[in-house]
């Protein structure tokens, strides 16, 4: 008997039957496995505007396979829309809100399994976290990337609009942005390129939580609809087989996911998201350290924008995540379990690469050096993250005086006033998960420096969150511990000499340790948050633990 079925005559049986008969369900229906179709849709953003249609198709497929689907909704954050409030604090915090939304809907109703429709950046990690927490039969379905447009003869997507918008405001720029934004997005789906959403969809397949060959995929394409049909049929079997996430989410699975993330130059946000998934699944593993350990031996096999010249469409056509996994097979834990009921190695038996220029072999990679670096040192004792690109020339080392700011807005104002100059190290602190709270965005100052011609001539060090697009210049993000947790960043003063050594994987402040320890930390800012962000700020754990929520 499925856990959702209660003995006839019991209170639960009677009240459920009364509710569900009123919905038109039969007694036969009520004996079937009850599957949650987790839908993160909203009218606020194009990212998930197609998910209602996907949910309807998936529900039909579950019924055809002998299950009973129930569509449940969660909050639906979109980075470009919801970052407008609280300095971006609603973005990362929404990830954990989704986790709790899923728990309430699925665990509260005692459903038997769930299929999660993955879309914008925070949905896939949240769904994987919920799977790890609930340990209920689960399958992720990536619902695809959006078609990009053209601007004056060149490909243009929403990320180009964002980069361009970080320039100096004025009529000329406004005119260009109006023209760009008119055609940058031509349909539903997540941002094109190797940003956080596509990175996490690929990671889900590498973990074994999405069906083989299903990521990345163009939204509303025949391939996406085929994947939806296959996933709908498979989730019923996963429930019947009692195949649970913690059977799949093992140390071997996380090893494979990090390998793949490094090989495609994934978003740096995959680090904290994978750590959070591991925390919820109760897997003891240091994901930040694993990125550092595996980086030296993992070749870069693809270079999708913004890392290199290729598009996500080309990567998809070349074979996508499955082709990359096949290329990496000698470096993977092939015995890892997957939601197919077979091992990763078995799933890759007939995998092929359609375009060896887009997904290269280990013998001729785009690079043998990782695009994601983990820097340790006196300023970043638990790590700071740097994202590189394939072809940009940048200083291997950078030394300069610190210019300390308590918000991104203060740093932008200083740049506009001309008080940030070549040679400076711009320090933006108080943006971590607890300091903001919710983890503020620090990408705009990076792109503004780029538009001002200061990329590579000014370094940035921050405990804030960076877009997956940030891969230019010398930028150290997500510094751990954050300033609000008493990290060294809080002790920094204007003029302190900061040294960043990319080859040496170091980020240090040249102040004697005893002098630094004797200082009073920066008080940061009291943002006076109420409601959800207040709850988040009081319960969030450090980034090194995935920034999950735990009562202290």
N, C-alpha and C positions, 0 to 999 in steps of 0.2 A: 504494500500500500504506500502511495506517495504521502509525504508528510503533510501535504495540503488537504488530504482526505481525512475527515473525522468520522468516528463511529456513528451510524444512523441512530437517531434518537437523542444524541448529545446536544448540548446547547450550541456549540460551534457549528455542528452539522445543520441544525434547524435554522439558525440565523443566517448562515451563508446561503442555504437553499432558498430562503425567502428573498434575500438580496439578488441572488443570481437568476432565479426563475423570473424575477421582474425584469431582468436584462435579456430574457429570451433564451437562456441556457437550459438545456435538458438535463435530466438526471444522468444520462450517459455522458454528456459533456463533463459533468462534475467529477467523474471518475478518472478523467484523463490527467496527465501531468500538466501542471499549470505553470506557464512560462511567462515571465515578465519581458516585455519588449521595452527596453529603457530608451526613451526618446528625449533628446536634448534639443528640442526645436523651439524656435521663437520667430516672431516677425521682425525682430530688431536687426538681424544681420543676414546677409546672403549665405553665410557659411553653412547654415543648417535649414535654409528655407525649403529644401526638398525632402526633409526627413519625414514629414507626415506621410508622403507618398511611399517612402521606403518602409515605414512602419506598417502601412496597410499591406504592402506586398509580403513582408515578413510574416505578418499575422496569417495571411492566407496560406503561406507555406507551412507554418506550424500546424494549422488545422489539417492540412492535407497529410501531414506526417503523423497525425494522431494525437496532437497536443492541443491544449487550450490556452490561447494567448491572452494576456492582459497588458495593454499599453499603459505605461506609467511615465510621468513627466518629471523632469528635474529642472533646476535652474539652468540657464543656457547662456554662459558668458562668451562674449567675443572680444578678443583683445582690443581691436581697433574701436569698438563701440564702448565697452565697459571700462576702459582705462581712463575715461574722461573724469570719473569721480574719484575723490580721495587719493589723488596722486598715483593712480594705478593700483591702489590697495585692494580693489575688488577682484583683481585678476587671479593671482595665485590663491587667495582665500576662497574664491569660488570653487576651485578644485575640490577643496575639502567639504564645502557645502554640498556639492554633487554627491560625494561619497556618503554623506549622512542622509541626503534625500533618498538615495538608493536603499540604504539600510532600512529607513523607515517604511518605504513602499514595499520592499521585497521581504524583509525579515518580519516586519509587522504583520503582513498578510500571510506569512509562512508559505510563500510560493516555492516551486520545486527547482527552478532554474531561471536563467536570464540570458537574453541576447542583447548586447549593448550597441547602440548605433553611435559610432565614434565620428566626431566631426572636428570642431575647432579645438584649439591648443589644449585646453584643460580637460576636455571630455574624456579622451582616451586614458590619460593617466588616472583620472578619478575613477573611471570604470574598472581599470585594472586594480586600483587600490580597494575598491568595494569588493571585487572578486576575491582578493586576498583576505580581506577582513571576514567576509561572510562564509567563504569556502563552500560556495554553492555552485553547482554546475553552471558554467558561464562560457560564452563565446563572444568575442568582439567582432563587429562588422564595420570595416572602414567605409565611410559613405562618400569618399572621393574629394578630389581637388577641383577648383573652379577653372573654367577656361579664361585665359588672359587675352588682352586686346592688343592694340597697336597705337603707337604715338609717333607721328611723323616718320613712318616707315620702319620703326623698330618695335620689337616686342615690348609690351608694357603691362605690368600687373600692379596690384594694390601696393606691393612693397616698393615699387618704383615711385608711386605717388607719395608714400610716406617719406622715403629718402629725399625726394625733391622738396617736400613741404618743410623740411628742416632748414631751408635757406632763409636769407634775409627777406622779410615780408615786403611787398611792394606791388604795384599794379602789374608789372611785367610777369612776376612770379605767379600772381593770382590768375592771370590769363592762361599761363601754361598749365597750372594745376587744374583749372576748369576744363581745359582740353584733355588733359591726361585722365582725369577722373571720370570723364564722360564715357570712356571705352575701356578702362583698365580691367574691369570685371564684366564678363559676358554671360555669366550664369552662376548657379549655386555651387557650393563646395568650399573647401578650405583654401587658404592662400597657396598659390602655385609656388614651387621652389622647395628647397630643403630647409623649410622653417620648422617650427616645433610640431605643428599638426602632422605633416607628412612624416617627419622623423618618428613621432610616437606611433603612427600607424605601422610603420616599418618595424619598429621595436616590438610592437604587439605580435607581429608575425614571427619575429625572431625568438620571442619568449615562448612561442607555441600556443598563444591564446587567440590567434586569428587563423583562418584557414590558409593553407599554402597557396601562394600565387594571388592573394587577394589585395596586396598592397604594393605600391600606391595604385590608385585607380581613379579614372576621370569620373566625376559625379554625373549620374544619369546616363552613363555609357552602357552599352550592352554587357560589358565585363562587370560593371557594378551590379547590374540586375541579376546576372548569373550568380555572382557571389552571394547576393541576398537570398536567392532561392536555395543555394547549397547550404548556407548558414542556417536558414530556417529549418531545413530537413535535419541537419546535423545536430542542432541543439536538443531536439527531442531524443535523439539517440544518446547524446552526452548525459542527459538526465537518466535515461534507462540504464546506461552503463555505470552510473554513479561516478563519473569521471570528474573529480573536483580540482579546483584551481591549485591547491597546495600540492597536488601530485605533479602539476606542470611547472609551477613557479618554484623551482629548485635553484640551488647554487649554480648548477650546470646551465639552466635556462638564463640566468642573469649573466653568466660568462658569455653565452652566445649573443645576448642582446647587446652587451658592451662592444663585443667584436664587430658586430654589424654596424652599430652606431659610429664607431671609429672609421670603419671602411667606407662609409658614405658621407663622412663629414657632417654628422647630424647636429642639430641644435644643442647648445650647451645645456638647455633646460632638461634634456633627457637625463642628466646626472641626478638632479634633485628628484625628478619624477620616478626614476628607477629605484632610488633609495627609499622613497615613500612607499612604492609598491612592495619592496622587500620588507619594510617595517610592518605594513599591514598584514603581509603573509607570514610574518614572524620568521623570516629568513635572516640569519646573522651573516651580514656581508657588508663590507665597506665599498660602496660603489665608486666614490671619489678616488679611493686608492686603486681600485680595479682599472679605472680609466688610465691612471698613471702607469700601472704595471703593464697593461696590454698595449698601450700606445706605441711603444717602440717596436713591437713585433707584428703590428696589424697594418697591412698596406692600404693605401687610399685607392679604392677601385673605381670610384665615380666622382664626378665634379659637377654637381648640379647647382645652378644658381641658388644662393649667392657665392658658392665656393669656387665655381668655375664656369665654363662656357655652356654647359648643356642645360636643357629644360627638364622639368619633371615629366613632361609628355615623352621626351626621348628616353628617359630612364625607365618609365613605365613600359614603353614599346620594346626596350631592350631586354626585358624580363623582370624588372623590378626587384623586390626583396628576395624572391626565390632564387633568381639568378645570382645575386650577390652571395646568398648563403651557399649556393653550390660552388662558387668561386673560392669561398673561404673554408670549404669542407675540411681541409687538413688541419685547420686551426679551431674547429668547433667541437663541442661535446655532442656527438651525433646520436648518442643514446638517450638524449633528453626526451621526455614525454611531451606530447602535444595534444590539442583538443581533437585531433583526428582519431585518437586511439592508437596511433602508430608513432614511431620515433621520428625525430627530425631527420635522421639519416634516411629512413625509408621514404619520407616525404620528398626528399631531394633526388630520388633514384633516376628520374627522367628529366630533371631540370636542365634547361638550355639557355644560352645567352644569344639573343638575336642580333646584337650589335656590339662587337668586341671593342669598339672605340668609345662607347658610352659606359659600358661595364667591362673594365679591363681585367686581365689576369694578374696574379701575383707576381708574374715575371716582368710585367711592364706596367706597373701602377702609375697613377698620376703623381704619387709621392710615396716615399717610404717613411716619411715623417708624419706624425699625427697633426690634424688640424685643431684638435682640442688638447690644450696643455693644462696641467694642474701645477700651480706654483705654490711652493711652501716657503716659509721664511719668517722673520721676526714680525712682519706686518700681516702675514697670512699663515699663521701657525697651523690651521686646519685646512688650508687650501684657498686658492683664488683661481678663477677659471679664465683662460685666454682662448679665444677662437681665432684661427688663422684662415687664410684663403690659399688657393693653389698658386696664384701668380703674383700676389702683391709683394713688392719689396718693402721691408720695414726694418727699423733698427733692431738688431739682435739684443742690444742692451739699451737701457735708458736711465739716466741719472739726472735728477733735478729737484728743485725746492717744491715742497708741498704747498698747494693753495687749497685750503680746507673750506668746504661748504656744507651746510646742514640741510640743503635741499637742492634738487635739480634746478629749480627756478632761480635760486641765488646764483648758481653757476652760469646759467644762461644770461642773467643780467650782467654779470661781470664780463662775460665774453662780448656782449653787445656794447659795453662801456669801454672795451679795449684794454681791460686790466689783466686779462689772461694773455700771456705772451709765450713765444717759442721758448722751450726749455722747461716750462712749468710741468708739474705733476698735479693735475686737478683731482682732488679727493672729494667725492660726494658721499657723505655718510648719513646714517639714520634712515636708510631706505630698506633695511632688512625686514624679514617677516615680522619681527617683534617691534622694530623701531618705527615702521611706517604708520600703523601696522598693516600687514597684508602684502608687504614687499613692493616698494615703489619702483617705477620704471626709470631707468637711467639711460635709455637709448638716445633720447633727444639731444642731450649734450654731446654725445659722441658724434652724431650726424651733423650737428651744428658746427662742431670743430672741423669736421671734414669739409663742409661748405665754406668755412672760413679759411681753408687752405692750411690747416694746422695738423692734419693727420700725420702721424710720425714725428711731428715736431713738438707735440704736447702729449703726455701720457695721461691716462685716466685710471684711477683706482676707486672702486665703489663696492659697497655691500648691497647695492640694488640689483634689480633684475634687468637683464639685457635681452633685447630681441635676438632671435636666431639670425637676424641680418647683420649683427655686429661682428664683423670679422676684418676690420680695417684698423691699422695703426697699432699702438701699444695700449691695450685696454684690458685691465684686470677686473673682472666682475665677480659678484656673489662671494665676496670675501667672508671667510669664516674664521673665528667667530665674528658676528656682526657687531657694530658699535654699541647697539643697545644691550648686548650681552656682555659688555665690558671688554670687547676685543681691542687689540692694539690700535685699531683705526680710531677709536674714541680718544686715544691719548695723543694723537698727532697734532702738531701745531704748525701754523704757517712758517715756512722757512726750513722745516726739518727736511733733510735730504733723503729722498726715496730712490732706491735702486731696483730696477726690474731687469732680470737676466733671463731671457727666454730660453736659450740653449741650456742654461744651468737649472731651469725650472725654479727660480728664486724670486721672491719679492720681499725686500728688506727695507727697514728704516735705519739710517745711520745715526742712531742715538743710543748711548750706552743703556744697557738693560736696566740698571739701577735708577738712572735718571728717568727713564720712561715709566718705570713702576711707581715712582714717587709723584707723578703727575695726577691731577684731578681729571677724570674723564669728562669729555664733552657731555653736557646735559642733554643734548639733542633737543627735540621739540615735542611738546605735548600737543598732539593733534586733536585732543578733545573728542575722540571718537566715541560714539554710542552705538547701540545695536550690534549688528553682526561683527563689525570690525573690532569692537571692544571685546567681544567674546573671543574672537580669533587671537587678538593680541595677548590675552591672558592665558591661552591654552596652547599656543603653537610651540613646537619644539624647534631646536636649532636646525639650520640648513643641513648640517652634517648628518642629521637624523632624518632628512627628507622633508622637514617642515610639516610634519604631520601633527595632528592635534592630540594632546594628552593632558589630562588634569595634573597640575603640579601640586 
